[in-house]
Every structure is written in C-alpha cells, then in structure tokens.
Amino acid sequence: MNSAVVYPPPTAPPADMFGTVPGYEGTVAGGGGYLPPPVPLEPVAPPQPGPAPADWSIPSLSEDDAQKAFKEFASANCCWSKKPAEDGVITNMQPFNTYRYRLETFTESRSTEWAQKPHEGEPADFYTQPAPRPWEVQATPPTMFTNHTQEIRVPYTSSIKDCNTCHASGVQPCGACHGGHKECWQCRGSGTTGIETQCGHCRGSGQERCDKCDGRGTMACDTCKGKRQLLAYIQLKVEWVNNVEDHVVEQNSGLNVADLHSVTGKELFKNSQYLLYPLVGFPNPVIAEASERLIRDHQSKYAQTSRILQQRQTVELIPITKVNYKWKGDTHVYYVYGNEHQVSGDYPATCCCVVM
C-alpha cells in the first residue's frame, strides 16, 4: 500500500530521536500504516425517496442502428472478415432493459512514514514548534469523486544529518569501471587486434576511459546526490479515492453483466451528500435493497481507516438488445447495449489473415 522509496538502513533516523513526536509515535521508516480519522459525523438528511413515476422507456433500437453497430464491431478487428456484418440478415430483435444502481463513496485517508531527501538548504525545524497532528495538516483536495495522491512534509519534523551511505563525502565508486578506466571494447582488454596488431582504439593499453564517470572513478552518491547531508522528516501521504460499486438487476438476455461496466444508460435518479440514506419506495425492490446494503457496507468499511467526504448514488436504465441474424444458412446472436451501442457476441468469421 505504501509506494514511498525505502532507503538503506544506515540512513534511517534513529528511533529514539523521533519516537516522541506527539501524534506520530507509531511512525517508522518504510511506513506507519493508515491513521484513523477523527470521529465522523452522523447523517443529518432524511431518507431519500426514489424517483417520481415517469416515462422510463427507452426507444427501441432500429434495425439500421443494430446493423451499423455490428459493422463497426467487425471493422474494429483487422483480421475479421466483414461478410457476416455486411451480408447477415436480421431475423429478430428483442429488448432487455435493466436497472443499474451505482454507489460512489469519496474518501480521504492519511498515512505517515519517516522519509529523507538530499539536503538542499531547507531549515532544520525539528521541535522548534509542536508538529501539527496528521489530520491537522492542510491538504488541497481534488475535484469531488476524483482519485488523487499528495505527499506533504510535516512542518516541524525536519532534521539534518550526514549521509551514511557515502560517509558525508558526496561521492561513491563508479559501478561501471575501476578507478576511471575499463576494458577496451574493441580489443576486449588484450591490447591487440588481429595478429600482433596494436589496438588503435586504446593504443595497446587494453583499457579506455570510462565515459560514465568521465574517468574520475567516482560518481555523485545515489542517496544524497552529492549534497553530503540528508534532510530527514515525517512525510504525510494523503490519498483521495472514489470507491465505486455497482449492482445490476438480473436480466435474462444472456449478456454477461461484466460487459455493462463500460457503458452508460438513461439516468433515472441521482443525488449526493455527505452521508447517504438508502432509497425509499423505488419501484423495483431489488434496487432499494441494493441501495440499503451497499450504503451500510460502505459506511462501515471506509469510515474505519478513512474520512468519508461525500457519497453519490445513481440509478440508470441500460438498454440491451438481443439480435438474431442468419449468415450462410446458420443462425447467430449478438448484443447491442448501452447508450454507446457497444456490441458483444461470437463472430462467425474471426480470421481472414493470409499467412505467406
């Protein structure tokens, strides 16, 4: 869960030096885990009614639109023959509209770890003032329901120390050579090419100057980047995550429900607030039950390790059309679904490539 760089053990801050920062007692090098948020508020809004009765029908898909969608489906696959889409004859079309309930819970979580970076003149403010607690540090949230991560150096936790990787020298041996020289690539260290012919590239020495370190034999230290000192501090990682969960009402079309994740439908209802109540009185009881179950689960699951900032629930009616068609005397089936007219089905001529 923690993607921060783990530095070599010698460079980690001493535990006895930083173990008494109020609010950060459990923070360690490599990550201290997610921090419980402040006590959440209780919902204050009344239960949400379902959408008012309305004309929820979706216009039936025309044969022309079904044929067009099928042709685009075939054209998107370069090795498929276009004949089934072009010559197939539609024999039957059957609509299967289905409800999808979607719950989004937008959360903010915070975790801390001891981190370090090359010292570039930053002041050492450790203990000059009390450090703000993890949930007191100001962070700029993104647009609501958008995933984002921000890393913040916690004020008044920074100290300066010598780099133990290079012993404060700022340099380390070059890994590509030995003392600034390496084996000549042309004669492979022999000093000759052919039969007793001196290598013209290294002039018979068998070695050449290392181009990685420019012949110095050393390079800037990977840990301190040549600065000789490190700034050690508590790093706060703030993550905003939009946790999305769907429930699709069972439908008998035969289309795999997983196919519906990538499409949209006709929006029947949407509302958002800090903490949602389940829908009440929705015409389809399965949607009302899904709303109650998912809201309860989300509020229980995410409130333990994160702060719920907003919830949003949506009900859509997704169009699905089952299309039967004939090609070369055989009957085949494909589905056209969603506002985007996506297509799913077993294509009867999936390879027209010619192997030379």
N, C-alpha and C positions, 0 to 999 in steps of 0.2 A: 504493500500500500504506500510505502514511502519511496519516492524516486530520487531523494537527495543524494549527492555524492558521499560515499563513505571514505574518509581519509585514513592513511596509515595510522596504526595505534599510537606511535610516539607523538603524533601531533594533536591527539585528543586532549581537551582541557582536563586538568586534574579534578577528580570527583570531589575532593574535599574543598576545593576552591569555589566551586559553583553550586554545591549541593544545598545551599541555604538561601537561594533566591526565592523570596515569598511567591507562591503561586506556581513555581517551576521545580518543585522538589523532585519530581519524577523524571525530569528531562535528562536524557542521556545522549551520548554520541551515537548517531545512527537512528534516532527517532524515539520519542517518548510515548507514542500512541495518541489516539484521539481523545480530546478533552470533553467531558460532559458539559453541555451548555447550561446557561442559567435556567432557573425553574421556568418552564413555559407557561404562558397564559392559557386560560381556558377559553373555548369558543364562546362568543357572545351573540352570534347571529341565530335567529330561529331556524328550525328545519327548513330546507329548501324544497319548494313544491316542484313537481315535474312540469314540463312544458304544457301550455294550454292546448287543448284539442285543435288540430289544424289539418290542412290537407298535406299529408306527408308522402303522398305518392310521388314516385319518380317516373318521368316519362319513359315509356318502353323504348328499348334500343331498336333502331331500324335495321333492316337487312343491309342497307348500304353502309351504315356505320359499322356493323359487325364485319362485313366483308373488308372494309378499309382497315380496320384494326388487325384483322387476320393477315392481310397483305404486309402491313408494317411489321408485324411479328416475324413473318417469314423473311422479309428483306433485311432484318437486323442480324441474320445469321448467314454469313457469306457462303457457307458450304451447303446450304439447303436448297433444294430445288423449289422454284416458285410455282410449280404446276398445281399442287394441291390448293394453294391460296387463290390462284387465278382461275382454275377450272373446276374447283369444288362447287357443288350445288347445295345450298342450304335447304334442308327439309323440315326443320323445326327449331323454334326459339322459345325458351322458357325462362321467365324472370324469377329470381330468388333474392329479393331484397332482404338484408339482415341488419340488425342493430349492432353498433359497437359502442361500448362505454369505455371512456379513457379517463384515468385519474393521473394527474401530474402533481407531485409534491416537490417543491423547490426548497432545497435545504442548504445550510451553511455549516460546515464542520471545520474544526481547528485542531492542529497538532503542532507539537514543538520538538525541536532537536537542537543539540549543540552543533554548530557549523563553524567553518573557518574559511578565510579567503586571504589572498596576498594583502598585506597592509599597504595602503596607498594614501596614507596621511590622515585617515579617519581618527577622531579623538577617542581615547580610552575613557568611556563614561561609566564603567562598571562601578556601581554603588555610589555614584555622585548624587543620585536621587533614587527613590523606590521605583522599581520597574513596574510598568502597568501590567495588570493580570492579563492572561491570554485573551479573554473576551472583552477586555477594555481597550485593546489596541485598535486604532481606527483602520478600517479597510474599506476600499471602494468596491461596492458590489456591481456586478454586470447588469445588463437588462434582465428583467424578470424571466425565469424559466430558461436561462441560458447557462450552459456549463462554462466554468472559468476557474483558474487557479492563480493565486497570488502568494508570493513569498515576501515576508517582511522581516527586517532585522528589528528585534525588540529593543526599544530605547533603554539605555542604562544597564546593558548587559555585556557591553563590548570591552575586551581587554587585549593588550598587545603582548605577544610572546615571540621568542626566537623560533625560527623554523628548525625542527629537529631532524627533518629529512636531510638537509644539506649542512646542518650544524651552523646555521646563520651565515654561510658563505655565499649563498645565492646561486651556486653552480653545482652541477653533478656531472659525473663522467659521461661522455658521449657513448651511447649504446651501439653506434654504427662503426666504431673504429677503436684503435688502440693508440692513444697518445697523439691523435690528429692524423694518422695515416692508416690506410687499409690496403688490402691486397689489390694489385693492379688487375683490372677487369680483363685486359687484353691478353696478358701472358699468364694470368692466374698465379702470380707470385713467383714465377720461375725466372724472370728477367730476360727470357729469350723467346723468340718466336721462330718456328721452323727449325732448321738445323744450325745450331750455334749462331743464330742471328739475334743481335741485341734488340730487345723490345724498344721500339721507337716511342711508345707512349710513356713509359716510366724510365727510359734511358738505362735499362738494365738493372734498376734497383729492386724491381719486383713489387714496389709499393707506389701508391698515389695519394695525393692529399684528399682528406675527407671533405666532401662538399657539404655534408650535413652540419658540421660544426666549424667549417671554414678552416680546418687544420688546427684548431685550438685544443682539441681533445676533451673539451668540456662544453656543456650547454646550460642554459638557464634551468634552475631547479623547477621540476614539474609542479611541486607543491606551492612554493612561494613566488614562482615566476620571476625569480631573480631579485625579489624585494628584501630577502633575508629575514623578514619578520611576517607574522601572521596576525590577522585580526580574528579573535575567537568571540563568538556571540551566540545568543539564543535566536534561532530562526523560527518564525511562526509561519506555518503553511495554512492558508485559508482556501478551502475548496467549496465552490458552489456547484451543486449537482441538481439537475432536473430528473427526478426519479419518475419514470413513466411506466404505467401498467395498463394493459387493455383487457377487456372481456368482450368476446364476440358471442352473440346469441347463436346457439346451434342452428345450423341450416342444412337442408338435405340436398343441396345442389351437387355435392360430390367434390367441390373445390376445396383444396387444402386451406385451412384457416390462416396458416402462416403467410400465404400469398397476399393477404389483405393488409399486412403491416405497411406496405409501401404505397398504398393508395388512400385517397380521401373519399368521403361520401357527402351526402346532404346533411348539413349541420342542423340538428333539431333543437339543441339546448346547450348552453354554455354559461358557467358562472365561476367566479374565482373570489377568494377572500383568504384571510389569514388561516383559519381552520374551518374546513367544510363540515356541514351536516349532510347526511345521506339524502338522496332524492326521496320525496314522499308522493305517493299516488301516481307514479309513472304508469302509463297504460300497459306496458309489458312488465310483469312482476319480476322476471329474471334480471332486468336492468336495475330495478330498485334493490334487489338482493345483492347484486354485484356492487352497487354503489355503497351500500352499508358495510359489506365485508371488506372491500378494498380501503375505504376511508379508515375503518377501525384498524386494519393491519398497518397501513402507512403511518398513522399517528402513533401507534405503539412501537413500530420498528425504528423509525427515523428520529423520534424525539429522544432516544436514549443517548445517541452519540453525536447528534447534530441539532441545529436550531431550524425549525420549520419556519420559513419566511412567508410562503404563500402556497395555496393549493388551488387547483383548477380541475373542473370536471366537464366533460363534453360527451354528448350523445350524438352519434351520426347514423344515418341510414345509408348503407353501402349497396349500390346496385350490382347485382350479379346476373349475367345472362348465360344460360347453357345453350350452346349452339350445336345442333346436329347437322352434319353435311355428308354428302356422298362424293366419293372420288374413286374412279376406276371400279365402280360397282360395289365398293365397300363403304360401310357407314363409320364415320369418325365423329369425335366430340372435341370442342374447345370451349373455353370460358372467356367472356369479356367482363371485366369487373372494375369498379371504381370510376370516379369522375374522369380519370386519365385514360379509360378504355384499355387497360392492360390486358394481355392475353396469356392464358395458360392452357396447356394441352399437349398430348403426344402427337408430334408432327409425323406424318406418314412417309416423308421423303427427306431424311435429315442429312444426306451426304450426296453431293453431286461433284465432289472434287475428283480430278483425274490425276492419278499418280503416274508420273513419267518414268 
